[in-house]
Amino acid sequence: MSLSLSLGLSIGKSYGGGGSSSTVGETSGIVANRLQAPTAVGTIQANATSRRVHYAHPQAAITDLQCVDTAWYIADGTLVPTNGDSRSIKRYIEYPDGVFHQVLWSGLATKTISTGSVKSDVVISSVTGQPLIIPAGAKFAERTVNLTSSVTNFPLIEMPANNSTLGLEDGNTASTDLGNSGTISADASLYTFGSTCIVGKIGKGQTGPTAKSYVVVGDSIIFGQGDITSV
């Protein structure tokens, strides 16, 4: 039997571990939907690319995006965080469709993830040269590429049914680097890989209550209203 708990969290203070502090008229915290800890592992070949779609926070434009990745996954049965294999990745934020903004880690285009959790630099727009801004409620995607040859225990995000059945735009390539080019169509996979969380700033909070985000905990696969466009 599963028990899930939704927590409405005020995020008026800056998310810890990096990034700049909030200013008047901004709220810092979780800025997108469809984010969860990996719940499975699988074998991923070198250059395999996963495209995972998100929607920006609905209350105001978001900026100062940073991606949080974990080396671990939640193991079946024990529900205990367990380290996956070390892997190196690169990533691009796709917004709008077909426009790519590179994610960097301390100025570097690739990141090796082996223990704990890591957070990227603020994503800079390839168009403006300034921190990427995504309008409230807008669709965007992350494209993550595995750069390590044949990772056996690669932490994966598990869905309750395959992407195409759910009406999701998520998709994967088996061994083709499409990090910042080409089309990745929805596929019949139950799994994607990418950020555990995307944090940033929401342009709301100068008057009235600050923006809110939600964290859901439990022992079932996380999937909620609004995660697909038909709901």
Secondary structure, DSSP 8 states (H G I E B T S, - for coil): ----EEEEEE--S--SSSS----TT-EEEE-BSS-----EEEEE-TT-EEEEEEEB-SSS-EEEEEEEEESEEE-TTT--EEE---EEEEEEEE-STT-EEE--BTTBS-EEE-SSEEE----B-TTTSSB--B-TT-EEEEEEEE-STTEEEEEEEE-SS-HHHHT---EE-SS---SSSS-----S-SEE---SEEEEEES--SSSS--EEEEEESSS----TTSSTT-
